Amino acid sequence: MKKWIVLILMFGIVGCSQTDANATNILDDPGVDQLVNTLGYEVQLPTKLPFEPDSTEADIDSGNQQLNIHLRNEDYGVIDVFIVKGPVTYKGAETEEGTTPAGRSVQYRGNEDGHTLRFEQKGIHYQVSSLSFDGQTALKKEQLMEMIDNFE
């Protein structure tokens, strides 16, 4: 009987110490919320992140009222979220048209080190970019698409 109790306790301790691979990491930062409240327009924010941020920084570009959110994680790199109202002209590398699993239309470009996805919702333009460095696990396009599907 004692052996069973010890085994049950050991499995319980090991099971509780495991990290849930499907855990939902959320953007919960009072500084971001405060900046959002100062914008002259309503925005959506990601409600599910592909990693738990080690640090979050945010600011508003005074020139165009663009909200910039920088999420950093030692193992995965950086995710930048840029949100701005109004007409936007993108310059630079060509993008591909695509659709997220939930059916949201996006523009995409990327390589093995990072990805950029863009979408527009009610006149608000969103850009989500990831970048990883040597020794970090690069995020996949699908992980960012899932993140985009969870903007609310």
C-alpha positions as CSV (number, residue, x, y, z in Angstrom):
1,M,0.0,0.0,0.0
2,K,2.8,2.4,0.9
3,K,4.5,1.7,-2.5
4,W,1.3,2.7,-4.3
5,I,1.0,6.0,-2.3
6,V,4.7,6.8,-3.1
7,L,4.2,6.0,-6.8
8,I,1.0,8.1,-7.0
9,L,2.8,11.1,-5.3
10,M,5.8,10.8,-7.6
11,F,3.6,10.8,-10.7
12,G,1.7,13.7,-9.3
13,I,4.8,15.8,-8.6
14,V,6.4,14.9,-12.0
15,G,3.1,15.6,-13.8
16,C,2.6,19.0,-12.1
17,S,6.2,20.1,-12.9
18,Q,5.8,19.5,-16.6
19,T,5.2,22.6,-18.8
20,D,2.0,22.3,-20.8
21,A,3.1,22.6,-24.5
22,N,-0.3,24.0,-25.3
23,A,-0.4,26.6,-22.5
24,T,-1.9,29.9,-23.5
25,N,0.5,32.8,-23.1
26,I,-1.3,36.1,-23.0
27,L,-0.3,39.7,-23.4
28,D,-1.0,41.0,-19.9
29,D,0.9,44.3,-19.5
30,P,-0.6,47.4,-17.8
31,G,1.8,49.6,-19.8
32,V,0.4,48.4,-23.1
33,D,-3.2,48.8,-21.8
34,Q,-2.4,52.4,-20.7
35,L,-1.0,53.3,-24.1
36,V,-4.0,51.7,-25.9
37,N,-6.2,54.0,-23.9
38,T,-4.4,57.1,-25.1
39,L,-4.8,56.2,-28.8
40,G,-7.4,58.1,-30.8
41,Y,-8.7,54.9,-32.3
42,E,-9.8,51.4,-31.1
43,V,-7.4,48.5,-31.6
44,Q,-7.3,44.8,-31.2
45,L,-4.5,43.1,-29.3
46,P,-3.3,39.5,-29.3
47,T,-5.0,37.3,-26.7
48,K,-2.7,34.3,-27.4
49,L,1.1,34.4,-27.8
50,P,3.4,31.7,-29.0
51,F,5.7,32.2,-26.0
52,E,5.7,33.7,-22.5
53,P,7.4,37.1,-22.9
54,D,10.5,37.7,-20.8
55,S,10.0,41.4,-21.4
56,T,7.5,43.6,-23.0
57,E,8.1,47.2,-24.2
58,A,5.6,49.5,-25.9
59,D,5.5,53.0,-27.1
60,I,3.5,55.3,-29.5
61,D,5.2,57.0,-32.4
62,S,4.2,60.6,-32.0
63,G,4.4,61.2,-35.8
64,N,1.6,58.8,-36.9
65,Q,0.2,57.5,-33.6
66,Q,1.5,54.0,-34.3
67,L,1.4,51.7,-31.4
68,N,4.6,49.6,-31.2
69,I,4.8,46.5,-28.9
70,H,8.0,44.5,-28.6
71,L,7.8,41.1,-27.0
72,R,11.1,39.3,-26.1
73,N,11.9,35.8,-25.1
74,E,15.4,34.4,-24.5
75,D,14.6,31.1,-26.3
76,Y,12.5,32.3,-29.3
77,G,13.7,35.9,-30.0
78,V,11.4,38.9,-30.6
79,I,7.9,39.5,-31.8
80,D,7.1,43.1,-32.9
81,V,3.5,44.2,-33.2
82,F,2.8,47.5,-35.0
83,I,-0.7,49.0,-35.1
84,V,-1.7,52.2,-36.9
85,K,-4.8,53.8,-38.3
86,G,-5.2,55.1,-41.8
87,P,-3.8,54.4,-45.2
88,V,-0.5,52.6,-45.1
89,T,1.9,52.1,-48.0
90,Y,4.4,49.3,-47.5
91,K,7.7,49.4,-49.3
92,G,10.4,46.8,-49.6
93,A,10.3,43.1,-50.1
94,E,7.4,41.5,-52.0
95,T,4.7,39.8,-50.0
96,E,2.4,36.8,-50.7
97,E,-1.3,36.8,-50.1
98,G,-2.6,34.2,-47.6
99,T,-5.3,33.2,-45.2
100,T,-5.0,32.2,-41.6
101,P,-6.8,29.0,-40.4
102,A,-9.7,31.2,-39.1
103,G,-10.0,32.8,-42.5
104,R,-8.4,36.2,-42.0
105,S,-6.6,37.6,-45.1
106,V,-3.0,38.4,-44.6
107,Q,0.1,39.4,-46.5
108,Y,3.2,37.4,-45.7
109,R,6.9,37.4,-46.2
110,G,9.6,35.5,-44.4
111,N,12.7,33.3,-44.3
112,E,14.3,30.9,-41.8
113,D,15.2,33.7,-39.4
114,G,11.8,35.5,-39.2
115,H,8.4,36.2,-40.6
116,T,6.2,39.3,-41.2
117,L,2.4,39.1,-41.5
118,R,0.1,42.0,-42.1
119,F,-3.6,42.4,-42.0
120,E,-6.2,45.2,-41.9
121,Q,-9.3,45.4,-39.8
122,K,-11.8,48.3,-39.9
123,G,-9.2,50.7,-41.2
124,I,-6.6,49.7,-38.7
125,H,-3.4,48.2,-40.0
126,Y,-1.6,45.5,-38.1
127,Q,1.9,44.1,-38.7
128,V,3.3,41.1,-36.7
129,S,7.0,40.3,-37.2
130,S,9.2,37.7,-35.6
131,L,13.0,37.5,-35.5
132,S,15.3,34.9,-34.0
133,F,19.0,34.9,-33.5
134,D,21.7,32.2,-33.3
135,G,20.8,29.6,-30.7
136,Q,17.1,30.6,-30.6
137,T,14.2,28.5,-31.9
138,A,12.7,30.4,-34.8
139,L,8.9,30.8,-34.7
140,K,7.0,29.3,-37.5
141,K,4.6,31.1,-39.9
142,E,1.8,29.0,-38.5
143,Q,2.5,30.2,-35.0
144,L,2.2,33.8,-36.0
145,M,-1.0,33.0,-38.0
146,E,-2.5,31.5,-34.9
147,M,-1.5,34.6,-33.0
148,I,-3.2,36.8,-35.6
149,D,-6.4,34.7,-35.3
150,N,-6.4,35.6,-31.6
151,F,-6.5,39.4,-31.9
152,E,-9.4,40.8,-30.0
